[in-house]
């Protein structure tokens, strides 16, 4: 699991189009928007695409002034499941 929280700053007059383009990106979800063009976006890895690739693509959206990574969480779920061992009611 790879989750990134980003702040995207859009130029005045481009916020609506920028938000639509961000929401159309697989693995990206806009959670908040301010009056001055800042958007809070969460980006996750997809089966066929890394979050870092999506973030880099955000920089290419017309009207985007900046993309700042504010939060990052990575967890290797396959190792966590293996490390936990059998639980009550499970066969080992």
LINDAGI-V109179 format. One line per field, one symbol per residue. ss: DSSP state (H for helix, E for strand, - for the rest). psi: psi as a letter, one per 20 degrees, with the letter a starting at -180 (. if undefined). burial: + if it has 24 or more other ideal C-beta (glycine too) atoms within 12 Angstrom, else -. A space follows every 10 residues. Layout:
ss=???
psi=???
burial=???
//
This chain:
ss=-EEEEEEEEE ----HHHHHH HHH----EEE EEE----EEE EEEE-E--E- HHHHHHHH-- ---EEEEEEE EEEE--HHHH HHH------- --
psi=popppqoppq qpijgggggg hghippiqpp hqprhjjppp pppqqrhjpq hhhgghhhhi ppiphqppoh qppppnhhhg hhhhrqrpiq q.
burial=-+++++++++ ----+--++- ++--+-++++ ------++++ +++++----- +--++-++-- +-++--+-+- ---------- ---------- --
//
